[in-house]
Amino acid sequence: MPKRILLAITLFLVPLVANSEWTHRYPKVDGQRHHIYLESYELPILSSGPKYPAPSPNGDQIAFASNGWIWIVDAKTNIARRVTNGKNVDGRPRWSPDSRLITFVRDSGEDSSIAILDVLSGEATSLDTPKIDLDPEFSPDGKSIYFSSAKSGTLNIWKYSLSNKSMTMITNLKGHSRNPRLSRDGKTLFFSHLDWPKRQVRSLNMASGKESIIKTDSIAGQFSFDVHPTRDLIAYNWAVGDDLNLTLVDINNQDPVTNVTPGRHYVQDPAWSNDGKAIYYSEPDHDQQYKLMSVSSMGGAPIELKIKHWDWQHKIAKVKVKTLMDGKITPARLSIIDSLGHPLVSPVAATYFDSENGRHYFYSDGEIDIEVPHGKITISAVRGMMGIPEETQFTVSKNSEVEINISEIWNAREAGYHSADFHLHLNYDGPYRHVTSGIEPLIAGENLDIATPQAANLHNRLMDREFLGETIQSSSGALIKFAQEVRSHFHGHIGVVGPTEFYFPWFWGPGYPKLNNGNLSNSSVLKFVDSFDASIATYVHPVTMNIDPFNYRRAASIPLEFIPDSILSKEVGLELVCAWSDELGTTELWYRLLNIGRPVIAMAGTDMFVDFHRTPAIGTARVFAQQKQETVQWAPYIKAVKEGRSFVTNSPVLLLEIGGKAKPGDVIEGGEQSFSLYVKSAIPVENIELIINGEVAWTGGSIKAGISKTFNGKIKLPKGGWIAARAHGGSTSWPLMDSYPFAHTSPIWINNRGSTEPTAKAKATREIKRALQHIEERAKLTYKGDDISILLERIELARAAIAN
């Protein structure tokens, strides 16, 4: 998702190198290409309600995490007592054998460490390496802690001696090892291991060093397991379609497997009771509030263990937060912290983490009641990318109410525009579980008109197939239209938006299981999309770095089939703005196609995951397209996008007019023309530019946050080609959750749509020919003699087309 290279922290702070794909927030772990997956799948989350249950060895208590702290619930009274405090987010507790100590993960928002708490005294000590540390587990004798750490580069299992404070690396595997568990005699170490995409339960004989694989799954993002206290039996959550069921297996005889929670369950964090008769686990409800559950190891109906009373060990009060715009209750994005800087959670929906800015956030429909500790709290509120963030502080000493007046710099609908985020995912093996309507609070809080969640391929599963064809209109009039991402990795991913059917196969190419006919091409995806009205196909997250993709490693950064498809297909989109790729690098790719007369459609999509905890906001990347209708209408909107009557952005507003009448999507005559460029942004932007045939033709300097500026002047246009406006550069702050501000208008064509300027066309043609040669070489080398005649024919046809 977002893009930048940061110090040993950073999905979202200060960049070392700006203008590049987001790499990581937490200390970098070796061997992990997309760190967002590691940070979202492997790290604990800030939950509302009990998560990561850990029954005590004496059977009297259960520790768990909730609201970012560790709690202990009495098994008889069901009264939960908070036992940690402070700024950090605590999770994944485990008990010492004598039930005197609890060890857990402590997350600062930039790194994670291991904490050890004396339950009686409340004193805590910490174990912290310079890298990510996770999943502590006491040894059966209580003298050591086993935990996962990236101290050696990748996540491996380490042993920490409590007496002499020494560390010993136990595993040394390619991939990530975590979730350590030990047999009752301490002679066997069990742990989960991820060697992408395979996730396994492994065992290690501590004496002989012999290692065995017990179970294997594919892309099981929420996978976790626990070992029976006395028997060779493990409990783990297993993906069954889109569900997560609790299953049991004998370590020594792995067939059959017993599913103790068949059906629509989303089981997480299984933990055996001290006597081995039951398994505790956590599960989100439809409001993404976690429940503490228990089920007999023999099967039967799961039981919710409801907390009768929450003892905060601190006075608390309820605060009603109201957000208003122009005097009316208005949905908003909220971020609330207490006097120590600890984030507060939503009691009615999921809580998210903005890794770019290091903030937890959630959504309100305009009124929300929050339980907060007495003392000073800080509330930040904003509505969408055009919102001006408002912050208020006040001291809570009783139940109270606070109103926050929010505003926006630009009203898109009044200006005749609607906005869409064309690339997001509903369920992607994250900790939450959603249905399509679950997006409504997010799009309301972000003032987004259209969202198209895309079914995703998790290798062995096509997620969210049940939502195929759904189109939902929210109470505010916004549209949610279910879509699909076709993930032919080597060929390039394509967002398929509009069709009422799924395209099959949804994956192919090197690294995937071979189909009966592997001679496939993305061109068939484009033909499929073209057979449906009001539909569009888009190459998503194409260029990941701020580079000229034609001069970088033999065009290896360009999606394999994008150039042939953009030359030969009637319509194809290119995602210029996306949190997973770089805008400036991608526009260089776009410019070359425009320069040979191909009107590739400017598109935008955040590529956020609604079910992830760590994710940018929906609508971080958008297409604003002109639409005369006050209400959002799908077909007219798509028509405007295809005609280029639009601008794409993650923050700035760009409204360009040439010759007093021509706007993006129109045609203007060459020669000297007047121009008017209106620019406004909620955050500062460093560079305002006019681009003619891929070159900067005029610069207007910078703009300040919230200040509109209209640039007027004269500019000489060539006899052919195109002109567009661009804004980019600067630091990131709310409401933006990308690594730098960026916006680009669609082109205004000179003399006719698809016209060219000879010098620019000749240069682009040479570069595209060279890229096609590199693409052909890559394909032949990767497929190693397999039949790829369809792909090679497409490349040859593209050569012929640009030659003519």
ABEGO torsion letter per residue (X at the ends): XBBEBBBABGABBBBABBGBBBABABBBBBGBABAAAAAAAABBBBBBEBBGBBBBAAGABBBBBBGGBBBBBBAAAGBBBBABBEABBBBGBBBBAAGABBBBBBBAGABBBBBBBBAAAGBBBBBBBABBBBGBBBBAAGABBBBBBAAAGBBBBBBBBAAAGBBBBABBBBEBBBGBBBBAAGABBBBBBBBOABBBBBBBBAAAGBBBBABBBBGBAABBBBBBAABBBBBBBBBBEABBBBBBBBAABAOBBBBABBEBBBBBGBBBBAAGABBBBBBBBAAGBBBBBBBBAAEEBBBBBBBABBBAGBBBBBBBBBBBBGGBBBBBBBBBBBAAGBBBBBAABBBBBBAAAGBBBBBBAGBBBBBBBBEBBBBBBBBEAABBBBBBBBBBABBBBBBBBBBBABBAAAAGBBBBBABBBABAGBABBBBAAAAAAAAAAAGBABBBBBBBBAGABBBGAAABGBBBBBAAGBBBBBBBBBBBAAAEBBBBBGBABBBOBABBEBGBBBBABABBBAAAAAAAAAABBGBBBBBBGABABBBBAAABGGGAABBAAAAAAAAABABBBBBABBAABBAAAAAAAAAAAAAAGBBBBBBBBAGBBAABABBBBBGABBBBBBBABABBBAAAAAAAAAAGBBBBBAABBBBBBBGGABBBGBBBBBEBBBBBBBBBBABBBABBBBBBGGBBABBAEBBBBGBBBBBBEBBBBBABEBBBBBBBEEBBBOABABABBBBBBBBBBBGBBGBBBAAAAAAAAAAAAAAAAAAAAAAAAAAGGBBAAAAAAAAAAAAAAAAX
